[in-house]
Amino acid sequence: MTLARPPSKPTATLLCVGLVVPGATCCDNLEDAAAALRDVRFEVMVAASSAEALLQWPALTHAVLDTAVVALLAQAPAEPVTAALLERGIQDIVVQPDTPAEALQRRMDIAVRRKALDRAARKAHAFDLATGLPNHSQLLEHMTHLLALREREPAPMAAIALRIEGLARVQASLGVESANVLRRKVAVRLRASLRASDVVASIGSDAFAVLLAWIDSPQDGERVAAKLAHALARPFSVAGREQGLAVSVGLASYPEHGKDADTLMRRALAQATQRVSIGGGQSASAADRGPNAAANDA
């Protein structure tokens, strides 16, 4: 699909997948889009893809943090799929055959404004309501203050991003509250694996981040990242069933990989998107496990 003219926003801020807009950054597929997102922050992304492909796209968590993502679908998705797309952070769903180019451009502009309002609201609240952890905006603010101190007193530090697979499955099978219970248990387990000086944040519906404020060497960051991944690989008990999660981890070290909060977090998230997940994604009931299975509430 080709738009007759670019949207009213500067075209340098637009990323397109599966369609062409003059002057925009255009990719043939979601994998190429993930590579583009690692290097540039886009204001809006329009993806002509299937709903299933978007939901399975590892870089979606990264994309929706800073970008208004508009799904351009060939046909209207079923209601549960629509809900899943919106819950994952997609700003708008447009059915391609029913939407003229100019109407799509208006929808993109509205999505950008909606994303700006969402970002402002998250910044104002500072904390993720489901877990009680700092949110993405609060984490970046804390990192910025800490990095300013590092300019005067140089010392290594690291940011870790963890992308969790399995939360959407739990929400689909057990409901939103069970998924939130599981997210809280993930938060507790992360917090229990770290020092008091480290910061844990919820940066998306299926992603967490950790700031290691004091480390002796970059290798310390790698060791902690591996420790967290293995801690989350153990099953969680939710609604009487063991829920297994798969975790992919990304790491960015200061000053080696960047000297500002945004650069470090973008690198860590990009790494988490690329890496193979650790852990299982299956669930089992207490009856399935047998009488000798130990309870695992955290």
C-alpha positions as CSV (number, residue, x, y, z in Angstrom):
1,M,0.0,0.0,0.0
2,T,1.3,3.5,-0.8
3,L,0.0,6.7,0.9
4,A,-0.6,9.6,-1.4
5,R,1.3,12.0,0.8
6,P,3.1,11.7,4.1
7,P,1.3,12.6,7.4
8,S,1.4,16.1,8.8
9,K,4.2,15.0,11.2
10,P,7.8,15.1,9.9
11,T,8.4,12.0,7.9
12,A,11.6,11.3,9.8
13,T,9.4,10.3,12.7
14,L,7.5,7.6,10.8
15,L,8.4,3.9,10.5
16,C,6.3,1.8,8.1
17,V,6.2,-2.0,7.8
18,G,4.7,-3.5,4.7
19,L,3.7,-0.3,3.1
20,V,5.4,2.8,1.5
21,V,5.2,6.4,2.5
22,P,7.4,8.9,0.7
23,G,10.2,10.1,2.9
24,A,9.5,7.6,5.7
25,T,11.6,4.7,7.0
26,C,10.1,1.7,5.3
27,C,10.7,-2.0,6.2
28,D,9.5,-5.1,4.5
29,N,8.9,-7.1,7.7
30,L,8.8,-6.8,11.5
31,E,12.3,-8.2,11.8
32,D,13.7,-5.3,9.8
33,A,11.5,-2.9,11.9
34,A,13.1,-4.3,15.1
35,A,16.5,-3.4,13.7
36,A,15.4,0.1,12.8
37,L,14.0,0.7,16.3
38,R,17.3,-0.2,17.8
39,D,18.9,2.8,16.1
40,V,16.2,5.5,16.0
41,R,13.2,6.6,18.1
42,F,10.2,6.9,15.9
43,E,7.1,9.0,16.7
44,V,4.7,6.6,15.0
45,M,4.9,3.2,13.4
46,V,2.3,1.8,11.0
47,A,2.5,-2.0,10.6
48,A,0.7,-3.7,7.7
49,S,0.8,-7.2,9.3
50,S,-1.4,-9.8,10.8
51,A,-2.6,-9.5,14.4
52,E,-1.0,-12.8,15.2
53,A,2.4,-11.7,13.9
54,L,2.3,-8.5,15.9
55,L,1.3,-10.3,19.1
56,Q,4.2,-12.7,18.6
57,W,6.7,-10.0,17.6
58,P,9.5,-10.0,20.3
59,A,10.2,-6.3,19.7
60,L,6.6,-5.1,20.4
61,T,7.5,-4.3,24.0
62,H,10.3,-2.1,22.8
63,A,8.3,-0.4,20.1
64,V,5.3,0.6,22.3
65,L,7.5,2.3,25.0
66,D,8.2,5.4,22.9
67,T,6.3,4.9,19.6
68,A,2.6,5.2,18.7
69,V,2.1,1.8,17.0
70,V,-0.8,1.5,14.6
71,A,-1.8,-1.9,13.4
72,L,-3.0,-2.0,9.7
73,L,-4.8,-5.2,9.3
74,A,-6.4,-6.9,6.3
75,Q,-9.5,-7.7,8.2
76,A,-11.1,-6.9,11.5
77,P,-9.7,-9.2,14.3
78,A,-11.9,-11.1,16.8
79,E,-12.7,-9.2,20.0
80,P,-10.2,-11.1,22.2
81,V,-7.4,-10.4,19.7
82,T,-8.3,-6.7,19.6
83,A,-8.2,-6.6,23.4
84,A,-4.8,-8.4,23.4
85,L,-3.4,-5.9,20.9
86,L,-4.6,-2.9,22.9
87,E,-3.4,-4.4,26.2
88,R,0.1,-4.8,24.7
89,G,0.2,-1.1,24.0
90,I,-0.9,-0.7,20.3
91,Q,-2.6,2.7,20.0
92,D,-5.0,2.0,17.1
93,I,-6.2,-0.8,14.9
94,V,-7.1,0.1,11.3
95,V,-8.8,-2.3,8.8
96,Q,-6.8,-1.6,5.6
97,P,-9.5,-2.1,2.8
98,D,-11.9,0.1,4.6
99,T,-9.6,3.0,5.3
100,P,-8.5,5.6,2.6
101,A,-5.0,6.9,2.8
102,E,-6.1,10.3,4.1
103,A,-8.1,8.7,6.9
104,L,-5.1,6.6,7.8
105,Q,-3.0,9.7,8.1
106,R,-5.6,11.2,10.5
107,R,-5.6,8.1,12.6
108,M,-1.8,8.2,12.8
109,D,-1.9,11.8,14.0
110,I,-4.5,10.9,16.6
111,A,-2.4,7.9,17.7
112,V,0.6,10.1,18.2
113,R,-1.4,12.5,20.4
114,R,-2.9,9.6,22.4
115,K,0.6,8.2,23.0
116,A,1.8,11.6,24.2
117,L,-1.1,11.7,26.7
118,D,-0.4,8.2,27.8
119,R,3.2,9.0,28.3
120,A,2.3,12.1,30.4
121,A,-0.1,10.1,32.5
122,R,2.5,7.4,33.2
123,K,5.1,10.1,34.1
124,A,2.6,11.8,36.5
125,H,1.7,8.5,38.3
126,A,5.4,7.3,38.4
127,F,4.4,3.8,39.5
128,D,2.9,0.8,37.9
129,L,-0.4,0.1,39.7
130,A,-0.3,-3.7,39.2
131,T,3.1,-4.2,40.8
132,G,3.8,-1.1,42.8
133,L,7.2,-0.8,41.0
134,P,8.5,2.4,39.4
135,N,7.4,2.7,35.7
136,H,9.5,3.4,32.7
137,S,9.4,7.2,33.0
138,Q,10.3,7.0,36.7
139,L,13.2,4.6,36.0
140,L,14.6,6.9,33.2
141,E,14.4,9.9,35.6
142,H,16.2,8.0,38.3
143,M,18.9,6.8,35.9
144,T,19.4,10.4,34.6
145,H,20.1,11.7,38.1
146,L,22.4,8.8,38.8
147,L,24.3,9.3,35.5
148,A,24.8,13.0,36.3
149,L,26.6,11.9,39.5
150,R,28.7,9.4,37.4
151,E,30.0,12.3,35.3
152,R,31.6,13.7,38.4
153,E,32.4,10.4,40.1
154,P,33.0,7.8,37.3
155,A,32.0,4.2,38.2
156,P,30.5,1.4,36.2
157,M,26.8,0.6,36.3
158,A,24.4,-1.5,34.2
159,A,20.8,-1.7,33.0
160,I,19.1,-5.0,32.5
161,A,15.9,-5.6,30.5
162,L,13.8,-8.7,31.0
163,R,11.1,-9.6,28.5
164,I,8.6,-12.2,29.9
165,E,6.7,-14.7,27.8
166,G,3.7,-16.4,29.3
167,L,1.9,-13.5,30.9
168,A,-0.5,-13.1,27.9
169,R,-1.3,-16.9,28.1
170,V,-2.1,-16.6,31.7
171,Q,-4.4,-13.6,31.1
172,A,-6.2,-15.4,28.3
173,S,-6.8,-18.6,30.3
174,L,-7.2,-17.2,33.9
175,G,-8.1,-13.6,33.5
176,V,-6.6,-10.1,34.1
177,E,-6.4,-10.4,37.9
178,S,-4.4,-13.7,37.8
179,A,-2.1,-12.1,35.2
180,N,-1.5,-9.2,37.6
181,V,-0.9,-11.6,40.5
182,L,1.7,-13.3,38.4
183,R,3.3,-9.9,37.5
184,R,3.5,-9.1,41.2
185,K,5.1,-12.4,42.0
186,V,7.7,-11.8,39.2
187,A,8.4,-8.4,40.8
188,V,8.8,-9.9,44.3
189,R,11.2,-12.6,43.0
190,L,13.3,-10.0,41.1
191,R,13.5,-7.8,44.2
192,A,14.5,-10.7,46.4
193,S,17.4,-11.5,44.0
194,L,18.9,-8.0,44.2
195,R,20.6,-5.7,46.6
196,A,18.8,-2.8,48.3
197,S,20.7,-0.3,46.2
198,D,19.4,-1.9,42.9
199,V,16.2,-0.6,41.3
200,V,13.5,-2.8,39.8
201,A,10.9,-1.2,37.4
202,S,7.9,-2.4,35.4
203,I,8.4,-1.0,31.9
204,G,5.6,-2.7,30.0
205,S,2.9,-5.3,30.3
206,D,5.4,-8.0,29.7
207,A,8.7,-6.4,30.5
208,F,10.8,-5.4,33.6
209,A,14.0,-3.5,34.0
210,V,16.7,-3.5,36.7
211,L,19.2,-0.8,37.3
212,L,22.5,-1.9,39.0
213,A,23.7,1.3,40.4
214,W,27.0,0.0,41.8
215,I,29.0,-2.7,40.1
216,D,32.8,-3.4,40.2
217,S,33.0,-4.5,36.5
218,P,30.8,-5.1,33.5
219,Q,31.0,-8.9,34.2
220,D,29.1,-8.3,37.4
221,G,26.1,-7.1,35.2
222,E,26.3,-10.3,33.2
223,R,26.3,-12.4,36.3
224,V,23.3,-10.7,37.8
225,A,21.4,-10.9,34.5
226,A,21.9,-14.7,34.4
227,K,20.9,-15.0,38.0
228,L,17.6,-13.1,37.4
229,A,16.8,-15.2,34.3
230,H,17.3,-18.4,36.2
231,A,15.3,-17.1,39.2
232,L,12.3,-16.4,36.9
233,A,12.7,-19.7,35.2
234,R,11.3,-21.5,38.3
235,P,7.5,-22.0,38.0
236,F,5.1,-19.7,39.8
237,S,1.9,-20.7,41.6
238,V,-1.2,-18.8,40.4
239,A,-4.8,-19.8,40.9
240,G,-3.8,-23.3,42.0
241,R,-1.6,-24.0,39.0
242,E,2.1,-23.8,38.3
243,Q,2.8,-21.3,35.6
244,G,6.1,-21.4,33.7
245,L,7.5,-18.3,32.1
246,A,10.1,-17.9,29.5
247,V,12.5,-15.0,30.0
248,S,14.9,-13.2,27.6
249,V,17.4,-10.8,29.0
250,G,19.3,-7.8,27.6
251,L,22.2,-5.9,29.3
252,A,23.7,-2.5,28.7
253,S,26.8,-1.3,30.7
254,Y,27.8,2.3,31.5
255,P,29.9,3.9,30.1
256,E,30.7,1.2,27.5
257,H,27.3,1.1,25.8
258,G,26.1,4.6,26.4
259,K,26.2,7.6,28.7
260,D,22.5,8.5,28.9
261,A,19.5,6.7,30.3
262,D,17.6,6.4,27.0
263,T,20.5,4.9,25.1
264,L,21.2,2.4,27.8
265,M,17.6,1.2,28.1
266,R,17.1,1.0,24.4
267,R,20.2,-1.2,24.0
268,A,19.1,-3.4,26.9
269,L,15.7,-3.8,25.4
270,A,17.1,-4.5,21.9
271,Q,19.3,-7.2,23.3
272,A,16.3,-8.8,25.2
273,T,14.4,-8.8,21.9
274,Q,17.1,-10.6,20.1
275,R,18.1,-13.2,22.7
276,V,16.6,-16.7,23.1
277,S,14.3,-17.1,26.0
278,I,15.2,-19.1,29.1
279,G,12.7,-21.2,30.9
280,G,9.5,-23.0,30.3
281,G,6.1,-21.8,29.1
282,Q,3.9,-24.6,30.4
283,S,1.4,-24.8,33.2
284,A,0.4,-27.7,35.5
285,S,-2.2,-28.0,38.3
286,A,-1.4,-29.2,41.8
287,A,-3.1,-32.5,40.9
288,D,-0.8,-32.8,37.8
289,R,2.3,-32.3,40.0
290,G,1.3,-35.0,42.5
291,P,1.2,-35.0,46.3
292,N,4.9,-34.3,46.8
293,A,5.1,-31.1,44.8
294,A,6.3,-28.2,46.9
295,A,4.2,-25.0,47.0
296,N,5.8,-22.1,45.2
297,D,4.0,-18.8,46.1
298,A,6.8,-16.5,44.9
